[in-house]
Amino acid sequence: MTRPCGETPDDYDGAMDQAPGPLPILFGDDRFVVVDKPPGLLVHRSSVAADRVTLLQLLRDQIGCFVYP
């Protein structure tokens, strides 16, 4: 069954509403960073999930600078 954009799945349990801890960094230099993203963690904010923790927020806090997808 397809679901319209913006609808929360019925089985959503809020598991990634909290920070999952430090992200495993697989590679990093002054231009790129590669992380092992946990399932369920959003990459960036969206209109339907503005209050959830995102990978970009966690990575920014972890490495100390802004990152862009």
C-alpha atoms as a printed R data frame, in Angstrom:
   type eleno elety resid chain resno      x      y      z
1  ATOM     1    CA   MET     A     1  0.000  0.000  0.000
2  ATOM     2    CA   THR     A     2  1.387  3.397 -0.883
3  ATOM     3    CA   ARG     A     3  1.100  6.229  1.574
4  ATOM     4    CA   PRO     A     4  0.839  9.928  0.715
5  ATOM     5    CA   CYS     A     5  3.969 11.981  1.393
6  ATOM     6    CA   GLY     A     6  4.045 13.402  4.859
7  ATOM     7    CA   GLU     A     7  2.005 10.683  6.540
8  ATOM     8    CA   THR     A     8  3.593  8.896  9.469
9  ATOM     9    CA   PRO     A     9  3.491  5.088  9.173
10 ATOM    10    CA   ASP     A    10  1.129  3.343 11.588
11 ATOM    11    CA   ASP     A    11  4.013  1.331 13.054
12 ATOM    12    CA   TYR     A    12  6.242  4.369 13.744
13 ATOM    13    CA   ASP     A    13  7.638  4.006 17.262
14 ATOM    14    CA   GLY     A    14  9.709  7.201 17.519
15 ATOM    15    CA   ALA     A    15 12.930  5.202 17.865
16 ATOM    16    CA   MET     A    16 15.097  7.868 16.210
17 ATOM    17    CA   ASP     A    17 13.534 10.869 17.978
18 ATOM    18    CA   GLN     A    18 16.486 10.684 20.382
19 ATOM    19    CA   ALA     A    19 20.158 11.000 19.475
20 ATOM    20    CA   PRO     A    20 21.673  7.552 18.806
21 ATOM    21    CA   GLY     A    21 25.122  8.524 20.136
22 ATOM    22    CA   PRO     A    22 28.334  9.135 18.211
23 ATOM    23    CA   LEU     A    23 28.109  8.240 14.525
24 ATOM    24    CA   PRO     A    24 30.747  5.798 13.245
25 ATOM    25    CA   ILE     A    25 32.961  7.783 10.846
26 ATOM    26    CA   LEU     A    26 34.319  5.468  8.146
27 ATOM    27    CA   PHE     A    27 36.351  8.106  6.283
28 ATOM    28    CA   GLY     A    28 37.012 11.795  6.644
29 ATOM    29    CA   ASP     A    29 39.233 14.483  5.169
30 ATOM    30    CA   ASP     A    30 38.860 18.241  4.706
31 ATOM    31    CA   ARG     A    31 36.209 17.832  1.952
32 ATOM    32    CA   PHE     A    32 34.346 14.555  2.610
33 ATOM    33    CA   VAL     A    33 33.048 12.531  5.497
34 ATOM    34    CA   VAL     A    34 31.556  9.046  5.242
35 ATOM    35    CA   VAL     A    35 29.451  7.744  8.120
36 ATOM    36    CA   ASP     A    36 27.624  4.512  8.865
37 ATOM    37    CA   LYS     A    37 24.071  5.896  9.199
38 ATOM    38    CA   PRO     A    38 21.793  3.889 11.490
39 ATOM    39    CA   PRO     A    39 18.478  2.817  9.942
40 ATOM    40    CA   GLY     A    40 15.608  5.163 10.723
41 ATOM    41    CA   LEU     A    41 17.803  8.238 11.197
42 ATOM    42    CA   LEU     A    42 16.771 11.080  8.897
43 ATOM    43    CA   VAL     A    43 19.521 12.748  6.881
44 ATOM    44    CA   HIS     A    44 18.037 16.265  7.122
45 ATOM    45    CA   ARG     A    45 14.934 18.022  8.396
46 ATOM    46    CA   SER     A    46 11.751 18.047  6.402
47 ATOM    47    CA   SER     A    47  8.358 19.645  6.760
48 ATOM    48    CA   VAL     A    48  6.923 16.427  8.212
49 ATOM    49    CA   ALA     A    49  9.769 15.787 10.641
50 ATOM    50    CA   ALA     A    50 11.002 19.220 11.743
51 ATOM    51    CA   ASP     A    51 11.330 18.141 15.382
52 ATOM    52    CA   ARG     A    52 13.297 14.898 14.875
53 ATOM    53    CA   VAL     A    53 17.036 14.419 15.344
54 ATOM    54    CA   THR     A    54 18.887 14.269 12.004
55 ATOM    55    CA   LEU     A    55 22.204 12.938 10.775
56 ATOM    56    CA   LEU     A    56 23.361 16.416  9.730
57 ATOM    57    CA   GLN     A    57 22.729 17.794 13.240
58 ATOM    58    CA   LEU     A    58 24.548 14.915 14.926
59 ATOM    59    CA   LEU     A    59 27.489 15.039 12.540
60 ATOM    60    CA   ARG     A    60 27.790 18.824 12.885
61 ATOM    61    CA   ASP     A    61 27.979 18.471 16.672
62 ATOM    62    CA   GLN     A    62 30.386 15.532 16.457
63 ATOM    63    CA   ILE     A    63 32.958 17.031 14.068
64 ATOM    64    CA   GLY     A    64 32.466 20.687 14.978
65 ATOM    65    CA   CYS     A    65 31.517 22.167 11.600
66 ATOM    66    CA   PHE     A    66 28.549 22.346  9.257
67 ATOM    67    CA   VAL     A    67 28.130 19.558  6.711
68 ATOM    68    CA   TYR     A    68 26.060 19.514  3.540
69 ATOM    69    CA   PRO     A    69 24.519 16.477  1.833
